[in-house]
Amino acid sequence: MKSSPPFALLTALALSAALAAQAPPHADQAKAAADQAKVVTDQAKVVTDQAKAIAEQKYQMGLNFINDAQWNKALDAMKVAQERMGQQSDAAMYWQAYAESKLGRASEALQALDQMKRAYPDSGWQEDAEALALQLRQSAGQSVSPASQPNDDLKLLAINGLMQSNPAQALPLLEKVVQGTASPAVKRRALFVLAQNHSPGAINALVQVAQSHTDPALGEDAVRYLGMMGGDNGRAALAKIYAVSSSLPTKEDILRSYMIGGDRARLLAAAQSETNSRLQQEAIRNLALSGGKAELWQLYQTHPPKPAKREIIRSLGLAGDLDHLIPLAQSEKDPELRADAIRGLGLNGSPKAQDALVGMYTGASDRSGSEAIIQALFLHNSATALVGLARKETDPQLKRSLVSRLSMMHSKAATQYLMEILNQ
C-alpha cells in the first residue's frame, strides 16, 4: 500500500503555492489574462450585436405586419423589438401604440404614447405620437382645443377633428390658418380641409383665397377646389370671378376647374363668348377633355374664328369623334381645315378611319388633300392601303410620295411591292 506524503512536505507545497499567488504575475501570465479579457469582450460584443440584429429583424417584421394590416402580429413584434432596442426603442413604442389603436384599444395606445413621451422627450417620433394621441382623444369624443397644440400641423389636425363636430367653430380657425403666417404647406392643407365643407361660409372663404393675389399657388388650389368640391355654388362663384378677372392665368385655372368638375355648359359658354384667342382655345381643349363632343360640334356650327376651328378639329381628333371628323375631312371647303381633319383621322388607328381615308383619295384632282391622306395612312401603318393606292396612281409626284412612304415601312406588302418596281 502506497503511503501518503509526509505532513511537512504538504505544508511546504501549500506555502509555496501561497507565496506564488502573492508574487507579481509573470509577463506571460499577464498576456494570457489580457487575451482572456479580450475574448470575454468580443463575446459580449457578439451577444450585443445578435440582440440588436434580432431587435431590428422584429422591428422590420412589425412594419411588414402593419403594411398588411395584421395588427395583432404587428403588436407582438413591436413589443419584442421595444424590449431589445435599448435607447432606440422609441420608434417601436410608437408603432406598438399605433397597432393598439387599430385594434380599438385606445386607452392602451394612449398609455404607450405617454410612456414614450416620458422615456424619450427628445425623440423624433414625438410629433407623430402627439398627432396619434390627438386623433385617439378626438375619436373618443374628447374636446381638443386647437389653440393648445404646440405647432401648426397639430393645430390643423385638431381643427380637422373639430370640423366633424362643430363646423361653425372650425371654419374661422381654418380661415385664420390660411390667412395667417403658417408655412405654405400648412396653408395648403388647411385649404383642403376647408374645401371638404360645402357650406356658404366655406365657399366664400375659398372665393376670397381664389381672388387674392398674395399667394398665386394657394389661389390656384382654391380655384381647383371650387370646381371639384364646391358643387353648383362653387362653380357659380368661379363664373363670377371669371367675369371680372383680368388675369389670364386665373381664367385658365377656372377653365381647367370647369373641366375637372365636368361643367361642359360653362366651358361651351366661355368658348362661345371669349374674345381672347388663347382663352377660347383653352376652353375648347378643356371641353374635349371633359367629353364634350356634341358641344364641340355645336360650337363649330357657329362659325368661330379659324384658330378656334382648328382647335376644335384637333380636339375632335383627340376625342376620337369620327362621326364628326369624317364629314369635315370629306367636305370642309377650307384646305387647311380639311387637312387638319385628315390628320386627325391619321391619328385614329381604327379601320373605320382607314376606310374613310382611302375612300376620300382622289389623286391629282386634289393634290394637297391626297398628300395629306398619304401621310395619314402612313401614320396608320396601313401598308396594304398605300400599295393599293400606288398601283392605281398615275400622277408621278403622288406616286413618288406613296413609294417614299412604303420604303420606310417594315411590312411584307410594302417589301413585295417595292421588289415589283425594282424588277420592272
C-alpha positions in Angstrom: 0.0 0.0 0.0 1.3 3.5 -1.1 1.9 5.8 1.8 0.6 9.4 1.9 3.1 12.4 1.5 4.6 13.5 4.8 2.8 16.3 6.5 5.9 18.5 6.3 6.0 18.1 2.5 2.3 19.1 2.2 2.8 22.1 4.3 5.8 23.2 2.2 3.8 22.8 -1.1 0.9 24.8 0.3 3.2 27.6 1.5 5.0 27.7 -1.9 1.6 28.0 -3.7 0.5 30.8 -1.4 3.8 32.7 -2.0 3.5 32.2 -5.7 0.0 33.6 -5.6 1.2 36.7 -3.8 4.2 37.2 -6.2 3.9 39.7 -9.1 2.5 37.9 -12.2 4.8 36.7 -14.8 4.7 38.6 -18.2 3.3 35.5 -19.9 0.6 35.3 -17.3 -0.3 39.0 -17.8 -0.6 38.5 -21.6 -2.8 35.4 -21.1 -5.1 37.4 -18.7 -5.3 40.2 -21.3 -6.2 37.8 -24.1 -8.8 36.2 -21.9 -10.3 39.6 -21.2 -10.4 40.4 -24.9 -12.2 37.1 -25.6 -14.8 38.0 -23.0 -15.2 41.5 -24.5 -15.5 40.1 -28.0 -18.1 37.5 -26.8 -20.1 40.3 -25.2 -20.0 42.3 -28.4 -21.2 39.3 -30.4 -24.1 38.9 -27.9 -24.9 42.6 -28.2 -24.8 42.5 -32.0 -27.0 39.4 -32.1 -29.6 41.1 -29.8 -29.5 44.2 -31.9 -30.0 42.2 -35.1 -32.9 40.3 -33.6 -34.5 43.6 -32.5 -34.1 45.1 -35.9 -35.5 42.0 -37.5 -38.5 42.1 -35.3 -39.0 45.8 -35.9 -38.9 45.2 -39.7 -41.3 42.3 -39.3 -43.6 44.6 -37.3 -43.6 47.2 -40.1 -44.4 44.5 -42.7 -47.3 43.3 -40.5 -48.5 46.9 -40.2 -48.4 47.3 -44.0 -50.5 44.1 -44.3 -52.9 45.3 -41.6 -52.1 42.3 -39.4 -52.4 44.3 -36.2 -52.0 41.6 -33.6 -48.8 40.2 -35.2 -47.5 43.8 -35.5 -48.2 44.4 -31.8 -46.3 41.3 -30.7 -43.3 42.0 -33.0 -43.0 45.7 -31.8 -43.2 44.6 -28.2 -40.2 42.3 -28.7 -38.3 45.0 -30.7 -39.0 47.6 -28.0 -37.6 45.3 -25.2 -34.3 44.7 -27.2 -33.6 48.0 -29.0 -32.5 49.9 -25.9 -32.2 53.6 -26.5 -33.6 53.3 -30.0 -36.9 51.7 -28.9 -38.9 55.0 -29.3 -39.9 54.0 -32.9 -41.1 50.6 -31.8 -43.1 52.1 -28.9 -44.8 54.4 -31.4 -45.8 51.6 -33.7 -46.9 49.5 -30.8 -49.3 52.3 -29.8 -50.4 52.6 -33.5 -51.2 48.8 -33.6 -53.1 49.1 -30.3 -55.2 52.0 -31.8 -56.0 49.9 -34.9 -57.2 47.1 -32.6 -59.6 49.6 -30.9 -57.6 49.7 -27.7 -57.4 53.5 -27.3 -56.6 53.5 -23.6 -53.6 51.1 -24.1 -52.4 53.1 -27.1 -52.5 56.4 -25.1 -50.7 54.7 -22.3 -47.9 53.5 -24.6 -47.7 57.0 -26.1 -47.4 58.6 -22.7 -44.7 56.2 -21.7 -42.8 57.0 -24.9 -43.1 60.8 -24.3 -41.7 60.4 -20.7 -38.9 58.0 -21.7 -37.8 59.8 -24.9 -38.7 63.5 -24.6 -36.4 64.5 -27.5 -37.4 61.7 -29.8 -38.0 62.5 -33.5 -41.2 60.5 -33.1 -42.8 62.8 -30.6 -44.8 64.8 -33.2 -46.2 61.7 -34.7 -47.0 60.4 -31.2 -48.8 63.7 -30.3 -50.8 63.6 -33.6 -51.9 60.0 -32.9 -52.8 60.8 -29.3 -54.8 63.8 -30.5 -56.7 61.6 -33.0 -57.4 59.0 -30.4 -58.8 61.6 -28.0 -61.0 63.1 -30.6 -62.3 59.7 -31.7 -63.2 59.1 -28.0 -65.3 62.3 -28.1 -62.9 64.4 -26.0 -62.7 68.1 -26.8 -59.3 69.1 -28.0 -58.5 72.8 -28.2 -56.6 73.7 -31.4 -55.0 76.7 -29.7 -53.4 74.4 -27.1 -51.4 72.5 -29.7 -47.7 73.2 -29.9 -47.3 73.6 -33.7 -49.3 74.4 -36.9 -49.6 70.8 -38.0 -51.2 69.7 -34.8 -53.4 72.8 -34.7 -54.6 71.8 -38.2 -55.2 68.2 -37.1 -57.3 69.5 -34.1 -59.3 71.8 -36.4 -59.9 68.9 -38.8 -61.4 66.9 -35.9 -63.4 69.9 -34.8 -64.8 70.3 -38.3 -66.6 67.0 -37.8 -68.3 68.0 -34.5 -68.6 71.8 -34.8 -68.1 73.2 -38.3 -69.2 76.7 -37.3 -66.4 76.9 -34.8 -63.8 75.3 -37.0 -64.4 77.5 -40.1 -63.0 80.7 -38.6 -60.0 78.8 -37.3 -59.2 77.4 -40.7 -59.6 80.8 -42.3 -57.2 82.2 -39.7 -54.6 79.5 -40.6 -55.0 80.2 -44.4 -54.7 83.9 -44.0 -52.1 83.8 -41.2 -48.3 83.3 -41.1 -48.3 79.5 -41.3 -46.0 77.8 -43.8 -47.2 77.4 -47.4 -47.5 73.6 -46.8 -49.7 74.0 -43.7 -51.8 76.7 -45.5 -52.4 74.3 -48.4 -53.5 71.5 -46.1 -55.8 73.9 -44.3 -57.4 75.0 -47.6 -58.0 71.3 -48.4 -59.8 70.8 -45.1 -61.8 73.9 -45.8 -62.8 72.6 -49.2 -64.4 69.5 -47.6 -67.1 71.7 -46.1 -69.7 72.7 -48.6 -71.4 75.5 -46.5 -71.8 79.0 -47.9 -69.2 80.2 -45.4 -66.6 77.7 -46.7 -67.4 78.6 -50.3 -67.0 82.3 -49.5 -63.6 81.6 -47.8 -62.4 79.7 -50.9 -63.5 82.6 -53.2 -61.6 85.1 -51.1 -58.4 83.0 -51.5 -59.1 82.5 -55.2 -59.4 86.3 -55.7 -56.3 87.1 -53.6 -53.1 87.9 -55.4 -50.8 87.4 -52.4 -50.2 83.7 -53.0 -50.8 82.6 -56.6 -50.2 78.9 -55.8 -52.8 78.9 -53.0 -55.2 80.8 -55.2 -54.8 78.1 -57.9 -55.6 75.5 -55.3 -58.7 77.4 -54.2 -60.0 77.6 -57.8 -59.5 73.9 -58.3 -61.3 73.0 -55.1 -64.2 75.3 -56.0 -64.6 73.3 -59.2 -64.0 69.9 -57.7 -65.8 70.1 -54.4 -67.8 73.3 -54.4 -70.7 71.9 -56.4 -73.0 74.2 -58.3 -72.4 77.0 -55.8 -68.7 76.7 -56.2 -68.8 76.8 -60.0 -71.2 79.7 -59.9 -68.7 81.6 -57.8 -66.0 80.7 -60.3 -68.1 82.1 -63.1 -68.4 85.4 -61.2 -64.6 85.5 -60.7 -64.1 84.7 -64.4 -66.4 87.6 -65.5 -64.5 90.3 -63.5 -60.9 88.9 -63.6 -58.3 90.4 -65.9 -55.7 87.7 -65.1 -55.2 85.2 -67.9 -53.6 82.6 -65.6 -56.6 82.9 -63.2 -59.1 82.4 -66.1 -57.1 79.4 -67.4 -57.2 77.9 -63.9 -61.0 78.4 -63.8 -61.5 76.8 -67.2 -59.4 73.8 -66.1 -61.5 73.7 -62.9 -64.7 73.6 -65.0 -63.2 70.6 -66.8 -62.3 68.8 -63.6 -65.9 69.4 -62.4 -67.4 68.2 -65.7 -69.1 71.6 -66.3 -69.4 71.4 -70.1 -72.1 74.1 -70.2 -69.8 76.8 -68.8 -66.9 75.7 -70.9 -69.1 76.0 -74.0 -70.3 79.4 -72.9 -66.7 80.5 -72.4 -65.7 79.1 -75.8 -68.6 80.9 -77.5 -68.2 84.3 -75.8 -64.4 84.6 -75.2 -62.7 87.2 -77.4 -59.2 86.3 -76.2 -57.9 83.6 -78.7 -55.7 81.9 -76.1 -58.6 81.6 -73.6 -61.0 80.5 -76.3 -58.7 77.7 -77.3 -58.1 76.7 -73.7 -61.9 76.4 -73.3 -62.1 74.2 -76.4 -59.3 71.9 -75.2 -60.9 71.5 -71.8 -64.3 70.9 -73.4 -62.8 68.0 -75.3 -61.1 66.6 -72.1 -64.4 66.7 -70.4 -66.0 64.6 -73.1 -67.9 67.4 -74.8 -68.0 66.0 -78.4 -71.6 67.3 -79.0 -70.7 70.7 -77.6 -67.6 70.9 -79.8 -69.6 70.2 -82.9 -72.3 72.7 -81.8 -69.5 75.3 -81.4 -68.1 74.5 -84.9 -71.5 75.2 -86.5 -71.5 78.8 -85.0 -68.6 79.7 -87.4 -66.0 80.7 -84.8 -62.6 82.2 -85.9 -60.3 79.9 -87.9 -57.9 79.4 -85.0 -60.8 78.2 -82.9 -62.0 75.9 -85.7 -58.5 74.3 -86.0 -58.5 73.7 -82.2 -62.0 72.1 -82.4 -60.8 69.8 -85.2 -57.7 68.8 -83.2 -59.9 68.3 -80.2 -62.3 66.1 -82.1 -59.4 64.0 -83.3 -58.0 63.6 -79.8 -61.5 62.7 -78.6 -61.8 60.1 -81.4 -65.0 61.6 -82.7 -65.1 60.0 -86.1 -68.8 60.8 -86.6 -67.9 64.5 -86.9 -64.3 64.3 -88.1 -65.0 62.2 -91.2 -67.6 64.7 -92.6 -65.2 67.5 -92.0 -62.4 65.6 -93.8 -64.8 65.0 -96.7 -66.5 68.3 -97.2 -64.7 71.2 -95.4 -64.0 73.8 -98.0 -61.0 75.4 -96.3 -58.0 73.4 -97.5 -56.1 73.9 -94.2 -59.0 72.9 -92.1 -59.7 69.8 -94.2 -56.0 68.8 -93.9 -56.3 69.2 -90.2 -59.3 66.8 -90.2 -57.5 64.3 -92.4 -54.5 64.4 -89.9 -57.0 63.8 -87.1 -58.1 60.6 -88.9 -54.5 59.6 -89.3 -54.1 59.7 -85.6 -57.1 57.4 -85.1 -56.0 53.8 -85.7 -59.5 52.3 -86.3 -60.5 50.5 -89.5 -63.3 53.0 -89.9 -60.9 55.9 -90.1 -58.7 54.0 -92.6 -61.6 53.1 -94.9 -62.7 56.8 -94.8 -59.2 57.9 -95.8 -59.0 55.5 -98.7 -62.5 56.5 -99.9 -61.6 60.2 -99.9 -58.4 59.8 -102.0 -58.9 61.5 -105.4 -55.3 61.6 -106.7 -54.2 64.7 -108.6 -57.6 66.3 -108.7 -57.0 67.4 -105.1 -53.2 67.1 -104.7 -52.9 68.7 -101.3 -55.7 66.6 -99.9 -54.2 63.4 -101.4 -50.8 64.2 -99.9 -52.5 64.6 -96.5 -54.2 61.3 -96.9 -51.0 59.5 -97.9 -49.3 60.9 -94.7 -52.4 59.9 -92.6 -52.3 56.3 -94.0 -48.6 56.2 -93.3 -49.3 57.2 -89.7 -51.8 54.3 -89.6 -49.0 52.0 -90.8 -51.5 50.9 -93.5 -49.1 49.5 -96.0 -51.7 47.4 -97.8 -53.9 50.5 -98.3 -50.9 52.6 -99.6 -49.9 49.8 -102.0 -53.4 49.7 -103.3 -53.3 53.5 -104.0 -49.9 53.3 -105.5 -50.9 50.6 -108.0 -53.6 52.8 -109.4 -51.8 56.2 -109.1 -50.7 57.7 -112.5 -49.5 61.1 -111.2 -45.7 60.9 -110.9 -45.5 63.2 -107.9 -48.1 61.4 -105.9 -46.6 58.0 -107.0 -43.2 59.1 -105.6 -44.9 60.2 -102.3 -46.5 56.8 -102.0 -43.3 54.8 -102.8 -41.3 57.0 -100.4 -43.6 56.2 -97.5 -43.7 52.5 -98.4 -39.9 52.4 -98.4 -39.9 53.4 -94.7 -42.3 50.7 -93.6 -41.4 47.3 -92.3 -44.2 45.4 -94.0 -44.3 42.3 -96.2 -46.8 44.0 -98.5 -44.6 47.1 -98.9 -41.5 45.0 -99.5 -43.2 42.9 -102.2 -44.5 46.0 -104.0 -41.0 47.6 -103.9 -39.5 44.4 -105.3 -42.0 44.5 -108.2 -40.9 48.0 -109.0 -37.2 47.0 -109.0 -37.9 44.1 -111.3 -39.8 46.1 -113.9 
